[in-house]
């Protein structure tokens, strides 16, 4: 329901488009890191996921989206 509302707002120009797959990956990383109870593990996982993988992915896709325009997840 929320995804549909967001897509309507994007289609009407009320909200800017965003890469939904990238957003979903960021949420997954955050939830996975927060699920760890050890603070040292959280720091390591966060650094590895965000500073290594997300940085490389963003650099690779540049201004493009990983989600093709008009597609839904």
WOZILIN-V289579 format. One record per backbone hydrogen bond with DSSP energy under -1.0 kcal/mol. NH is the residue of the N-H (numbers start at 1). CO is the residue of the C=O. If there is no record, write none. Layout:
# WOZILIN-V289579
nh;co
NH;CO
NH;CO
This chain:
# WOZILIN-V289579
nh;co
5;1
6;2
7;3
8;4
9;5
10;6
11;7
12;8
14;9
15;9
20;18
23;19
24;20
25;21
26;22
27;23
28;24
29;25
30;26
31;27
32;28
33;29
34;30
35;31
36;33
42;38
43;39
44;40
45;41
46;42
47;43
48;44
49;45
50;46
53;48
54;49
55;50
56;52
57;53
58;54
59;55
60;56
61;57
62;58
64;61
71;68
